[in-house]
């Protein structure tokens, strides 16, 4: 078992975040689990986490005060060893159909929200010369799908700065991990969960956008998805260097899930095609 650390997990009230908080607690860590809204009417998950020693705290990463709240948590708990940026949601709809106000809103959570929490923990991590920052991305940032273009854009953007962040903070002893889960059995694409569906306009009533949206809500998608607990076990093991990940050199990226390999191969083929254009990009 790895030494006990203080974890701060955003978006921990459901799905991947809740399962990760539970798994980290069972691994012996102290977990500060963040929820966005009020305490739920159904407190079963709330009580389950508290019974394991979890600490619930209100943190909405889309609010401008999120950075200050994280700094207050750092002071209250004597530092944050592991920050997991899990809070986020998806929008299903064509690029043409998604209203710009919804684009601004999802970027404020999925992209800017992660920057707020990172800015909250970095001063302390730099001073202590230790810490791990985990950004939960998506296999859609490896191989984007129709109907998920705006969601994929938030993850591509996050991956862009995360690569840079790794280079900038390595000298301070801070580790950065970019997790890219594939289809996972959570409420990701469900309107009862965190997904937002934009009604397709007439040109998109049929075709690949509608087909993808319908598939993401189908039993077939659920059946092909990886188990959420299995996914978070790999994440916790990668952070702790235990279990399946013991002795493995995990770099910046950690792709996970049954369907992720196909996306990696597709992206590799794309870059292989670019390499074949050397006579073009190398002609200057």
N, C-alpha and C positions, 0 to 999 in steps of 0.2 A: 504493500500500500504506500502511496506517495505521501509526503509530509502534508499535514493539514494546511490549507490556504483559505483566504477569504475571497469568495467569488461574488461578483455582481452580475446578475443575468437579467437583461431587459426582456420584456414580453414573456414573462414567466407564468402568466395566469392560465395558459392553455397550450396545447400542441407540443411542439418541439421544445419550447422554453420550459414548460412545466416538467416534461420528462427529463430534461437536462438538469434542472434544479434537484429533482428527486435522486437522479443517478449520482450527482456530485455529492449530495448529502450522504448517500450510502457509501461513497468512497472515502468519507471521513472529513469532508471539507465544511467550512462555514459558508452558508449561502444566503445572500441577500437577494430575494426574488422580487422583481419589480412588476407591478400591475399598473394599468393605465387609468382605469375608472375606479369606481367605488368598490368596496367589498361586495362580492356577489351574494345573491339571495341563497343560492346553493353553495354552502361553505365546505362541501366534502373535500375538494381538492385543497382548499385553503387549510383546513384542519389536518389533512394528510401531511402536508409539507411542514406545518408547525410541529406536528408530532415527531418528525424526524430532526427537528432543530432548526428548520428554516425560518428566516425573518422576512416578513412581507413589508414592502415599502412602496409608496405611490411615486411613480416616475413616468411621466408622459414625455417621451423623447422628442415629440413634435412641438413641445412648448419651449419658448426661449429661455425659461429658467432651468432647463434640464442640466446644463453645465454646472450651474451654481449648486443644484441639489446633489449632483454627484460629488462635488468637492466637499459638501457638508457630510456626505456618507463616508468619504475618505477620512475626514477628521474624526468622525464618530467611531469608526471601527479601526482606527490606527493604520489605515492603508487598505487598498484593494490589490490583491495579488493577481486575480484573473478577471478581466472584463469580457463578458460575452454579449456582443451586440446581436441580439436575436429578434428584437421588436421589428415588425414589418408586416406588410400585407401585399396582396396581389390585386391587379385589375385585369379583368378579362374583357377584351374588346379590340376591335381593329384600331390601328393608328388613327385613321380618319374619324372614327366615332367617339373616341375618348375625349371628353371636354377638357380644356386647358386647366380649369380650376382643379379638376381631379388629378391632372398631371402634376401641378404644383404641390398638391396635398401629399401625394405618394412620395415625391422626391423629398419633401420636408420630413417625412418619417423615415423612409428607407435609406436615404442618403445623408441629409443634413443631421438627422437625429443621431446617427452613428458618430458624426464629427463632434456633436455636443458632448456625448459621454466620453469620447476619447480625450477631448480637451480637459474634461473633468478629472481624469485619472493620471494623465501624463506628468504633470509637475511632481506628484508624489513618487511615481514610478522612476522618473529620472533621478530624483534625489536619493532614492533607495537603491538605484541601479539594479532593479529587478522588476519583473512583471510580465504578464502575458495578455495580449489583446487579441480577441477572437472575433472576427467578423463573419457572420453567417450569410453567405452568398447563395448561389443556386446553380444547378446545372444549366439553367437558362442563360447564364453568363458564359457558358462554354458553347452551347448550341441552342440559340433562342428558338422558340416555337411561335407559330401564328397565334394571334389573340393574346399573346403575352408580351408584346413588344415594349409597352411602357414599363411593365414590371422588369423585364430584362434590362431595359435602359438604366433603371436605378441600380441594378446589380453590376452592370458593366462599369458604371460610374464609380461605385464603391470599390470595385476591384482595381480600378485605375489608381486611386489614391492609396489603396492598401499596399500595392507594390512599392510605391514611393515611401510610404510610412515605414515599411520594413527597413529600407535603406537608411532612413533618417534616424531611427531610434536604436539600431543595432549596437552602436557605440555605447549606449547607456545600459546595455544588458537586458533590453526589453525584447521579448519575442512577439512576433506577429503571425497569426494563423488565419488563413482564408479557407473557410469550409464551404464546399460546393455540393450540397445534397441534391440527389435526383428526386424522383417521385417518392414521397413519403406519406405514410398513412396518418395524416393529420387533417385539420379542417381548412387547409391552405386555400383550396379553390371553392369552398362551400360558402354559400351566402349566409348559412347559419353560423359560420365561423368568421374569418377575417377577409374573405374574398369579396370583391366588388365586381358585379357584372354590369356591363353597359349594353343596353339593348341594341342589337345590330340594325343599322339602317338598311333600306331596301336592297342596295347592291350586295350586302353581306348576309342577307337572309339565308342564302345557301352558299356552299363553298367551304374552303379550308378553315376560315375563321370560325364559322358556325360549327363545323365538324370538330374542331379542336376544343371549343368551349363545351360542347355536349360531352365529349369524351372525358374531359376533366371532372365532370360531375357524374360519371357513369360508374357502375359496379366494376367494369373492366379496368378502369384506372385504379380503383381502390385495390383490386386483386393484384395488379402489377406493381403496386407500391411497396417500398421497403418498410419494415416495421420501425416505428418511431423510436422505441426503446433501444433497438439494435443500433440505429444510427447514432443516438446520443451516447451510447456506450463506447462506440468507436471515437467520438469526439473527446469524451472525458479521458479515455485511454491515451489518445494522442497528446493531450495536454499534460497528463501525469507520467507518460512513458511506461504504462503498465499494460497488462493483458496482451491482446493481439499486437499492440504497438510497442511492446517492450523491445528495446534494442534496435528499433527502426529509426532511420534518419528521416524525419518528417520535415519537409521544407516549408515554403510559404503556403502551398495549396494542399488541401485534403479533399479530393472528390470522393463521394460516398453514394452508394445505392445501386440497385439492380440495373438501372437503365443508363447510368452515367457513362459507362464504357463506350457505348455507341456514339454519344455526343463527343467524347474525347477523340475517337477515331475520325469522326466527321470534321472536327476542327483541325486535326493533324493533316488530313487530306487537303483542306483549304490552304494551309500554310505550305504544304508541299507544292501545290499549284503555284503559289506566289514565288517560291524558290525557283521554279522552272522559268519564271519571267526575268531571270537575272540579266539577260541581254537588254531588257528594258530599264529596270531600276538601277542597273550597274553601268548604264551607258553615259553617265555624266562625268 
